[in-house]
Amino acid sequence: MPKKQEDHRCIQLGQNIKKLRERNAWTQEELAERSNLHISYIGQIERGLRYPSLKVLFKIADSLEVKITELFKGINAEKNK
C-alpha cells in the first residue's frame, strides 16, 4: 500500500475521532481520561501521526459510546488519494 494512501486513512481516522469527541463537547483531556490514554497520544491520533492498535480504538469507541465502525466512517470512500 502506498504511504500517501496509508497516511490519508490515518488522518481520516483521526478526524473522525475528533468529530465524535467534539460532538460530546469534550476536550482531548476528557477523552484521554475516559479512555485511560495520555492526552498527547489522543492528539497524535487525531492528527494522524500515530497508528493506534485495535485495543486502543476499542477503548476510544467505548469511551465515545459508539460502535468501532463509526471511527472508520468514510475512510475507504476515496481510495486514490
Secondary structure by P-SEA (a helix, b strand, c coil): ccaaaaaaaaaaaaaaaaaaaaaacccaaaaaaaacccaaaaaaaaaccccccaaaaaaaaaaaccccccccccccccccc
